[in-house]
Amino acid sequence: MRTLTWKSLSLLVVASALQAQTVAITGGKVYTVSGAPIDNGTVLIRNGRIAEVGANVAVPADAQRIDATGKIVTPGLINSATELGLVDISAERPTRDMSARGTNAIAAAFTVWEGFNPASVYLAPARNEGITTVVIAPTGGLVSGQAAVLDLVDGSMSDMLIKAPVGIIAHIDDQQSANANSRGELLVKLRELLEDARVYARRKSEFERAQTRDFVAGRLDLEAMIPVVEGRLPLIVAADRESDIEAALRLMREYNLKLIIAGGAEGWLVADRLAAAKVPVLTGAMTNIPQSFSALGSYQENAAMMRRAGVDVILIGDAGTGDAETFNVRNLKQEAGNAVAYGMGWDDALRAVTLAPARMLGIADRYGSLEVGKVADVVVWSGDPFEFSSRAEHVLVRGREIGTPSRQDMLEQRYRTLPPDYRKP
C-alpha cells in the first residue's frame, strides 16, 4: 500500500478544490446549439459540468464570475481532423508520429494517440482560438490506423483522452500510398481486407492453430478491423473525387459499414446519395481552386450545398490548404466563417463545429452543446466567432479557464517594445 506524503496530500487537496470550482458566465448571448439562443443568459458551471443554463439563473455567492455582457457564448469548438501533437516539425522525423509502416500498406492496429505529445507548442494556439476538443488521426497507406478524440486540458495524454478509437482511417484516393497501381486495384485490396476480417472473426481459434488460409493482414490488424466489419466502429474514408465517394458508398452497402467521408471536395455532386445513406462528411471551406486531379470538381459552396441536401456536414481544416497541419488547427473558426460566406446558414456552421462532430464521434451525451450535465467546454467570444476580428476572450475546458500563452503571444510580448539601443551600432 502506498503511503501519502504531505506533498502528495496537498496536491490532492488542490485538485479537489479545482474540481469543486463554481463558475458563472453571465450576461452574454448564449448559443446552446441544441436549442434557441438565450439573450442575457447565464451558464453556471460546477465540478467541471454545466449545472444550469438560462436567462434567470441564480448565481451562488461563491461563484467565480465571468462577465459576458455584449459578447457571445458557445460550446468549445471541435476540430475533427488534425495531427495536433503528432507532428511538431514536419521536416524532423523524430517529431513525426502520425503514420505507421504497417504490412501491405495496412496498419489498422496502429493506435496513433500513444505517440501524442501533450507538451506540443501547437496546443496553446489551437485552444486560444476556441478549440477545446480535437480528433487526432493517422495518415498514409491503405488503412492508416485508429483515430482518437481528446480534450485540450493541461496534463498527460491519459488526462486528455476522451474516447479511443473513434474510427479507423482508410484512403481510396491515393494508389501509390496504398501500394497499388490503380484505383481498381486499391479497392480490391480494401475488399480483401474486409473479407479477411470477417473470416478471421469467425475462425480465430483455427487461425491460432494455423488452420486457415493466409490473410492479407496480420492478427492485430485483423482484430482491429472486426468492429468495422461488424458495423460498430466507423470506417473514415478519405475521398475527394465523385467516383471515389460513390465507391465508398458501394463498400458501405456491400459490407454494412458505418461510413464517414473525409475530404469530400466533390461531395456536392453526390449530396443526395450521401444524405440518403446518412453518411457524414468532414470537409473544409477555404479552398477555391482544385488542389489535385482528384478534386477538379471542387466548389467553394460545397459544404453549403451538401448541408442543404441534408448531409450531416462537419467542418474541418481543409487538407488542400495545409490546415490539417498542426500549426493551422486553430483556423477552424475561419473555415466556419468561409462556409457561411459561401451559403451555409450561421446556425448550421456552428453546429458543424460543435454538436455535429460530437454526434459523429459518439460523445454527444457529454460534448457539443451547452446543456445541463454536459462537460463544461465553453468559449466567450468578443463578437461573432466566425468574424475574422473576433477573439476567444475566455476558454474553459472541463470547467476550468485555460489561458496558457502561445509561442506567438510570448514573441509578441517580447518584441512589442524594442530596447533603447536597438539601432546603435
C-alpha positions as CSV (number, residue, x, y, z in Angstrom):
1,M,0.0,0.0,0.0
2,R,1.4,3.4,-1.0
3,T,1.8,6.0,1.8
4,L,0.7,9.6,1.1
5,T,3.3,12.2,1.7
6,W,2.4,15.8,2.8
7,K,3.3,16.9,-0.7
8,S,1.0,14.4,-2.5
9,L,-1.8,15.1,0.1
10,S,-1.6,18.8,-0.7
11,L,-1.7,18.2,-4.4
12,L,-4.9,16.1,-3.8
13,V,-6.4,19.0,-1.9
14,V,-5.6,21.4,-4.6
15,A,-7.0,19.1,-7.3
16,S,-10.2,18.6,-5.2
17,A,-10.6,22.4,-4.9
18,L,-10.2,22.9,-8.6
19,Q,-12.7,20.2,-9.4
20,A,-15.2,21.8,-7.0
21,Q,-14.8,25.2,-8.6
22,T,-18.1,27.1,-9.4
23,V,-18.1,29.4,-12.4
24,A,-20.9,31.7,-13.7
25,I,-20.7,33.2,-17.2
26,T,-23.3,35.9,-17.1
27,G,-24.9,38.5,-19.4
28,G,-23.9,37.1,-22.8
29,K,-25.9,35.8,-25.8
30,V,-25.7,32.1,-25.2
31,Y,-25.8,29.7,-28.2
32,T,-26.6,26.3,-26.7
33,V,-26.7,24.8,-30.2
34,S,-29.3,22.2,-29.1
35,G,-31.9,24.9,-28.6
36,A,-32.7,28.6,-29.2
37,P,-30.2,31.3,-28.3
38,I,-30.6,32.9,-24.9
39,D,-30.2,36.7,-24.6
40,N,-28.7,37.9,-21.4
41,G,-28.1,34.3,-20.5
42,T,-26.1,32.6,-17.7
43,V,-24.1,29.4,-17.9
44,L,-23.4,28.0,-14.4
45,I,-20.6,25.5,-14.1
46,R,-20.0,23.3,-11.1
47,N,-17.4,20.5,-10.7
48,G,-16.5,20.7,-14.4
49,R,-20.0,20.2,-15.7
50,I,-22.8,22.5,-16.7
51,A,-25.2,22.9,-13.8
52,E,-27.7,25.4,-15.3
53,V,-28.3,27.4,-18.5
54,G,-30.9,30.1,-18.8
55,A,-31.9,33.7,-18.6
56,N,-32.9,33.6,-14.9
57,V,-30.2,31.5,-13.2
58,A,-29.4,32.3,-9.6
59,V,-25.7,32.7,-9.2
60,P,-24.2,31.4,-6.0
61,A,-22.3,34.0,-3.9
62,D,-19.1,32.0,-4.0
63,A,-19.1,31.6,-7.8
64,Q,-16.3,33.0,-9.9
65,R,-18.0,35.4,-12.3
66,I,-17.1,36.0,-16.0
67,D,-18.9,39.0,-17.4
68,A,-20.0,38.2,-20.9
69,T,-22.2,41.3,-21.4
70,G,-22.3,42.2,-25.1
71,K,-20.4,39.0,-26.0
72,I,-21.3,35.6,-27.5
73,V,-21.1,32.3,-25.5
74,T,-20.8,29.0,-27.4
75,P,-19.7,25.4,-26.7
76,G,-16.0,24.8,-27.3
77,L,-15.2,24.1,-30.9
78,I,-14.3,20.6,-32.1
79,N,-11.8,20.1,-34.9
80,S,-12.4,16.6,-36.2
81,A,-9.3,16.0,-38.4
82,T,-5.9,17.0,-37.0
83,E,-2.4,15.8,-36.5
84,L,-2.1,18.0,-33.4
85,G,0.5,16.6,-31.0
86,L,1.6,14.1,-33.7
87,V,3.8,16.5,-35.8
88,D,5.8,19.3,-34.4
89,I,8.3,20.0,-37.1
90,S,7.4,18.3,-40.4
91,A,11.0,18.2,-41.6
92,E,12.3,16.5,-38.4
93,R,11.5,12.8,-38.4
94,P,11.7,12.3,-34.6
95,T,8.8,14.8,-34.2
96,R,6.5,13.0,-36.7
97,D,4.3,10.3,-35.2
98,M,1.3,10.3,-37.4
99,S,1.9,7.2,-39.5
100,A,2.9,3.5,-39.3
101,R,4.8,1.3,-41.6
102,G,2.2,-1.5,-41.5
103,T,2.1,-4.6,-43.6
104,N,0.9,-4.4,-47.2
105,A,0.0,-0.7,-46.5
106,I,-2.3,-1.8,-43.7
107,A,-1.9,-0.5,-40.2
108,A,-5.4,-0.9,-38.7
109,A,-4.0,-1.7,-35.3
110,F,-1.9,1.5,-35.1
111,T,-3.0,3.5,-32.0
112,V,-1.9,6.9,-33.0
113,W,-2.7,8.5,-29.7
114,E,0.1,6.6,-28.0
115,G,2.6,8.8,-29.8
116,F,0.8,12.0,-28.8
117,N,2.9,14.8,-27.4
118,P,1.0,16.7,-24.7
119,A,3.8,19.3,-24.5
120,S,3.5,20.3,-28.1
121,V,3.7,24.1,-28.6
122,Y,0.8,23.9,-31.0
123,L,-1.8,23.0,-28.3
124,A,-1.9,26.5,-26.9
125,P,-2.6,28.4,-30.1
126,A,-5.4,26.0,-31.0
127,R,-7.0,26.3,-27.6
128,N,-6.6,30.1,-27.6
129,E,-8.7,30.2,-30.8
130,G,-11.6,28.4,-29.0
131,I,-10.8,24.8,-29.9
132,T,-11.3,22.7,-26.9
133,T,-11.6,19.2,-28.4
134,V,-9.7,17.6,-31.3
135,V,-9.6,14.3,-33.2
136,I,-6.1,13.1,-33.8
137,A,-5.9,10.9,-36.8
138,P,-3.1,8.8,-38.5
139,T,-2.2,9.2,-42.2
140,G,-0.8,7.2,-45.1
141,G,-1.2,3.8,-46.6
142,L,-4.4,2.0,-47.5
143,V,-5.5,1.7,-43.9
144,S,-3.7,4.2,-41.7
145,G,-4.9,3.2,-38.2
146,Q,-7.1,4.3,-35.4
147,A,-8.2,7.9,-34.5
148,A,-8.9,9.3,-31.0
149,V,-10.7,12.3,-29.6
150,L,-9.1,14.4,-26.9
151,D,-9.9,17.5,-24.7
152,L,-7.2,20.1,-24.7
153,V,-6.7,20.2,-20.9
154,D,-3.3,20.6,-19.3
155,G,-1.9,17.3,-18.4
156,S,-0.8,14.0,-19.9
157,M,-2.3,12.2,-22.8
158,S,-4.4,10.0,-20.5
159,D,-5.7,13.2,-18.8
160,M,-6.8,14.5,-22.2
161,L,-8.2,11.3,-23.8
162,I,-12.0,11.2,-24.2
163,K,-12.5,8.2,-26.4
164,A,-10.4,5.8,-28.5
165,P,-10.8,4.6,-31.1
166,V,-13.4,6.7,-32.7
167,G,-12.8,5.3,-36.2
168,I,-10.3,3.7,-38.5
169,I,-8.9,5.7,-41.3
170,A,-8.7,4.4,-44.9
171,H,-7.6,6.0,-48.2
172,I,-9.1,5.2,-51.5
173,D,-7.8,8.2,-53.5
174,D,-4.0,7.5,-53.2
175,Q,-2.9,4.5,-55.1
176,Q,0.8,5.0,-54.5
177,S,0.5,5.2,-50.7
178,A,-1.7,2.0,-50.8
179,N,1.0,0.1,-52.9
180,A,-1.5,-0.2,-55.8
181,N,-1.2,0.8,-59.4
182,S,-4.8,1.9,-59.9
183,R,-8.0,2.8,-58.0
184,G,-9.4,-0.6,-59.1
185,E,-6.6,-2.5,-57.6
186,L,-6.7,-0.4,-54.4
187,L,-10.4,-1.2,-53.9
188,V,-9.7,-4.9,-54.5
189,K,-7.1,-4.7,-51.7
190,L,-9.6,-3.0,-49.4
191,R,-12.3,-5.6,-50.1
192,E,-9.8,-8.4,-49.5
193,L,-9.1,-6.9,-46.1
194,L,-12.7,-6.6,-45.2
195,E,-13.4,-10.2,-46.3
196,D,-10.4,-11.4,-44.3
197,A,-11.5,-9.6,-41.2
198,R,-15.0,-11.2,-41.5
199,V,-13.4,-14.7,-41.8
200,Y,-10.9,-14.1,-39.0
201,A,-13.7,-13.0,-36.7
202,R,-15.4,-16.4,-37.2
203,R,-12.3,-18.6,-37.2
204,K,-10.0,-17.1,-34.6
205,S,-9.3,-20.5,-32.9
206,E,-8.5,-22.1,-36.3
207,F,-6.2,-19.2,-37.1
208,E,-4.3,-19.7,-33.9
209,R,-3.8,-23.4,-34.9
210,A,-2.6,-22.3,-38.4
211,Q,-5.7,-24.0,-40.0
212,T,-6.8,-21.0,-42.1
213,R,-5.7,-19.7,-45.4
214,D,-3.2,-16.8,-45.4
215,F,-4.7,-13.4,-44.8
216,V,-3.7,-10.1,-46.3
217,A,-3.1,-8.6,-42.8
218,G,-1.6,-9.7,-39.5
219,R,-3.6,-10.8,-36.4
220,L,-3.6,-7.4,-34.7
221,D,-4.7,-5.6,-37.8
222,L,-7.5,-8.1,-38.4
223,E,-8.5,-7.9,-34.8
224,A,-8.7,-4.1,-35.1
225,M,-11.0,-4.4,-38.2
226,I,-13.6,-6.6,-36.5
227,P,-15.6,-3.7,-35.0
228,V,-15.6,-2.1,-38.5
229,V,-17.0,-5.1,-40.3
230,E,-19.5,-5.6,-37.5
231,G,-20.7,-2.0,-38.0
232,R,-19.7,-0.9,-34.5
233,L,-16.8,1.4,-35.4
234,P,-16.8,3.9,-38.3
235,L,-14.6,3.5,-41.3
236,I,-13.4,7.0,-42.1
237,V,-12.6,7.0,-45.8
238,A,-10.5,9.8,-47.3
239,A,-12.0,10.6,-50.7
240,D,-12.5,13.7,-52.8
241,R,-13.5,12.6,-56.3
242,E,-17.1,11.9,-57.0
243,S,-16.4,8.4,-58.3
244,D,-14.3,7.6,-55.1
245,I,-17.1,8.7,-52.9
246,E,-19.5,6.5,-54.8
247,A,-17.1,3.6,-54.5
248,A,-17.0,4.2,-50.7
249,L,-20.8,4.1,-50.7
250,R,-20.8,0.8,-52.5
251,L,-18.4,-0.7,-49.9
252,M,-20.7,0.6,-47.2
253,R,-23.7,-1.2,-48.7
254,E,-21.7,-4.4,-49.5
255,Y,-20.3,-4.8,-46.0
256,N,-22.9,-3.0,-44.0
257,L,-20.3,-0.5,-42.8
258,K,-20.7,2.6,-40.7
259,L,-19.1,5.1,-43.1
260,I,-17.7,8.6,-42.8
261,I,-16.3,10.5,-45.7
262,A,-13.2,12.8,-45.1
263,G,-12.4,15.4,-47.7
264,G,-15.4,15.2,-50.0
265,A,-14.3,18.0,-52.3
266,E,-16.7,16.8,-54.9
267,G,-19.4,15.8,-52.4
268,W,-21.8,18.3,-53.8
269,L,-22.1,16.1,-56.9
270,V,-23.4,13.2,-54.8
271,A,-25.0,15.1,-52.0
272,D,-28.4,13.4,-52.5
273,R,-26.9,9.9,-52.2
274,L,-24.8,10.9,-49.1
275,A,-27.9,12.3,-47.4
276,A,-30.0,9.3,-48.3
277,A,-27.3,7.0,-46.9
278,K,-26.9,9.2,-43.8
279,V,-23.2,9.4,-44.3
280,P,-21.5,12.4,-42.5
281,V,-18.8,14.3,-44.5
282,L,-15.8,16.0,-43.0
283,T,-14.9,18.9,-45.3
284,G,-13.4,22.4,-45.4
285,A,-14.5,25.7,-46.9
286,M,-11.2,27.5,-47.6
287,T,-10.2,26.1,-51.0
288,N,-11.4,27.9,-54.0
289,I,-9.4,26.1,-56.7
290,P,-8.7,22.4,-57.2
291,Q,-5.7,21.1,-55.2
292,S,-5.3,17.8,-57.1
293,F,-6.7,15.9,-60.1
294,S,-9.0,14.1,-57.6
295,A,-10.6,17.4,-56.8
296,L,-11.1,19.0,-60.2
297,G,-14.8,19.4,-59.3
298,S,-14.0,21.5,-56.2
299,Y,-16.6,24.1,-55.4
300,Q,-16.3,26.6,-52.6
301,E,-20.1,26.3,-51.9
302,N,-19.6,22.5,-51.4
303,A,-20.3,22.5,-47.7
304,A,-23.4,24.7,-48.0
305,M,-24.8,22.6,-50.9
306,M,-24.3,19.3,-49.1
307,R,-25.9,20.7,-46.0
308,R,-28.9,22.0,-47.9
309,A,-29.3,18.5,-49.4
310,G,-29.5,17.1,-45.9
311,V,-25.9,15.8,-45.4
312,D,-24.5,16.0,-41.9
313,V,-21.5,18.3,-42.6
314,I,-18.7,18.5,-40.1
315,L,-16.3,21.4,-40.9
316,I,-12.6,20.7,-40.6
317,G,-9.3,22.3,-41.7
318,D,-9.1,21.7,-45.4
319,A,-6.1,19.5,-46.1
320,G,-5.7,21.1,-49.5
321,T,-4.7,24.4,-47.9
322,G,-2.5,22.9,-45.2
323,D,-5.0,23.4,-42.4
324,A,-4.8,19.8,-41.3
325,E,-1.2,20.6,-40.4
326,T,-0.6,21.2,-36.7
327,F,0.1,24.9,-37.0
328,N,-3.3,25.5,-38.7
329,V,-5.6,23.5,-36.4
330,R,-6.6,26.9,-34.9
331,N,-8.1,28.0,-38.2
332,L,-11.4,26.2,-37.6
333,K,-13.5,29.3,-37.0
334,Q,-12.2,30.7,-40.3
335,E,-13.4,27.6,-42.0
336,A,-16.8,28.1,-40.5
337,G,-16.8,31.8,-41.4
338,N,-16.0,30.9,-45.0
339,A,-18.7,28.3,-45.1
340,V,-21.2,31.0,-44.0
341,A,-19.9,33.4,-46.6
342,Y,-20.5,30.8,-49.3
343,G,-24.0,29.9,-48.4
344,M,-24.1,27.8,-45.3
345,G,-26.5,29.0,-42.6
346,W,-24.8,30.5,-39.5
347,D,-26.5,28.1,-37.2
348,D,-25.6,25.1,-39.4
349,A,-21.9,26.3,-39.4
350,L,-21.9,26.5,-35.5
351,R,-23.4,23.0,-35.4
352,A,-20.8,21.8,-37.8
353,V,-18.0,22.6,-35.4
354,T,-19.8,21.6,-32.2
355,L,-22.7,19.2,-31.9
356,A,-22.5,17.5,-35.4
357,P,-18.9,16.3,-34.7
358,A,-19.8,15.2,-31.2
359,R,-22.7,13.1,-32.5
360,M,-20.5,11.6,-35.2
361,L,-17.8,10.7,-32.6
362,G,-20.4,9.2,-30.2
363,I,-19.7,11.7,-27.4
364,A,-22.8,14.0,-27.8
365,D,-24.1,12.8,-24.4
366,R,-21.2,14.8,-22.9
367,Y,-20.0,17.3,-25.6
368,G,-21.1,19.6,-28.4
369,S,-23.8,21.8,-26.8
370,L,-24.4,23.8,-23.6
371,E,-26.8,21.6,-21.7
372,V,-27.2,20.6,-18.1
373,G,-24.9,17.7,-17.2
374,K,-22.5,18.1,-20.1
375,V,-18.8,18.7,-19.8
376,A,-18.2,22.4,-19.4
377,D,-16.2,23.2,-22.6
378,V,-17.3,26.8,-23.1
379,V,-15.9,29.8,-25.0
380,V,-16.8,33.5,-24.6
381,W,-16.2,35.4,-27.8
382,S,-15.7,39.2,-28.2
383,G,-18.2,39.1,-31.1
384,D,-19.4,36.8,-33.9
385,P,-17.0,33.8,-33.6
386,F,-16.9,33.5,-37.3
387,E,-15.8,37.1,-38.0
388,F,-12.0,37.4,-38.5
389,S,-11.7,40.2,-35.9
390,S,-13.4,38.3,-33.1
391,R,-11.4,36.8,-30.3
392,A,-11.9,34.0,-27.9
393,E,-11.7,36.0,-24.6
394,H,-12.3,33.1,-22.2
395,V,-11.8,29.4,-23.0
396,L,-12.9,26.9,-20.4
397,V,-12.1,23.2,-20.7
398,R,-13.8,20.9,-18.3
399,G,-14.9,23.9,-16.3
400,R,-11.5,25.5,-15.9
401,E,-10.4,28.6,-17.7
402,I,-7.1,27.9,-19.5
403,G,-5.1,30.9,-20.8
404,T,-1.7,29.4,-21.5
405,P,0.1,31.9,-23.7
406,S,1.1,30.6,-27.1
407,R,4.6,30.9,-28.6
408,Q,3.2,33.7,-30.8
409,D,1.9,35.5,-27.7
410,M,5.3,35.3,-26.0
411,L,7.1,36.6,-29.1
412,E,4.7,39.4,-29.5
413,Q,5.2,40.4,-25.8
414,R,8.9,40.1,-26.1
415,Y,9.2,42.3,-29.2
416,R,6.4,44.7,-28.5
417,T,8.8,47.3,-27.2
418,L,12.3,47.4,-28.7
419,P,15.2,48.1,-26.4
420,P,16.5,51.7,-26.4
421,D,19.8,50.8,-28.0
422,Y,18.1,48.8,-30.8
423,R,19.6,51.0,-33.6
424,K,23.0,51.6,-32.1
425,P,26.0,50.0,-33.9
